[in-house]
Amino acid sequence: MVNIRVREGESIEEAIRRFKRECERNGIMQEIKKREYYKSPSVLRKERNAETKRKIRRKMLKDSRWMKQ
């Protein structure tokens, strides 16, 4: 839980900005977006496999570019 105390003489806008920054640092928004919709385990598995394939493909592409130079 993120707690922000409004400082003396601080505007509400500045306090809101600090609050948003703290939420970003703690990964709260990412967690909310992740839990917004239910995904079945099979869908999660497919997404994980696709991400792994993308990473491998990028690494191979990067390595092949490096080898050409």
C-alpha positions as CSV (number, residue, x, y, z in Angstrom):
1,M,0.0,0.0,0.0
2,V,1.3,3.4,-1.0
3,N,1.0,6.2,1.6
4,I,1.7,9.8,0.6
5,R,1.5,12.6,3.1
6,V,0.8,16.0,1.7
7,R,3.6,18.3,2.7
8,E,3.0,21.8,4.1
9,G,2.6,24.2,1.2
10,E,2.4,21.4,-1.4
11,S,-0.3,21.6,-4.0
12,I,-2.7,18.7,-4.6
13,E,-1.3,18.2,-8.1
14,E,2.2,17.7,-6.8
15,A,1.0,15.2,-4.2
16,I,-0.9,13.3,-6.9
17,R,2.2,13.2,-9.1
18,R,4.3,11.8,-6.2
19,F,1.5,9.2,-5.5
20,K,1.5,8.1,-9.2
21,R,5.3,7.9,-9.2
22,E,5.2,5.7,-6.1
23,C,2.6,3.5,-7.7
24,E,4.8,3.1,-10.7
25,R,7.8,2.2,-8.6
26,N,5.9,-0.4,-6.7
27,G,4.4,-2.0,-9.8
28,I,0.8,-1.5,-8.7
29,M,-0.5,-0.4,-12.1
30,Q,1.1,-3.4,-13.8
31,E,-0.5,-5.7,-11.3
32,I,-3.9,-4.1,-11.8
33,K,-3.7,-4.5,-15.5
34,K,-2.5,-8.1,-15.2
35,R,-5.5,-9.0,-13.0
36,E,-8.1,-7.0,-14.9
37,Y,-9.2,-10.1,-16.9
38,Y,-9.0,-13.8,-16.1
39,K,-6.8,-15.8,-18.4
40,S,-7.0,-19.5,-18.4
41,P,-3.8,-21.5,-17.7
42,S,-3.6,-22.7,-21.3
43,V,-3.7,-19.1,-22.5
44,L,-1.0,-18.1,-20.1
45,R,1.1,-21.0,-21.2
46,K,0.8,-20.1,-24.9
47,E,1.7,-16.5,-24.1
48,R,4.8,-17.6,-22.1
49,N,5.9,-19.9,-25.0
50,A,5.4,-17.1,-27.5
51,E,7.5,-14.7,-25.4
52,T,10.2,-17.3,-25.1
53,K,10.3,-17.8,-28.8
54,R,10.4,-14.1,-29.4
55,K,13.4,-13.7,-27.0
56,I,15.2,-16.6,-28.7
57,R,14.5,-15.1,-32.2
58,R,15.8,-11.7,-31.1
59,K,18.9,-13.2,-29.6
60,M,19.7,-15.1,-32.7
61,L,19.1,-12.1,-34.9
62,K,21.3,-10.0,-32.7
63,D,24.0,-12.6,-32.8
64,S,23.9,-13.0,-36.5
65,R,24.2,-9.2,-37.0
66,W,27.2,-9.2,-34.7
67,M,28.8,-12.0,-36.6
68,K,28.5,-10.2,-39.9
69,Q,30.5,-7.2,-38.7
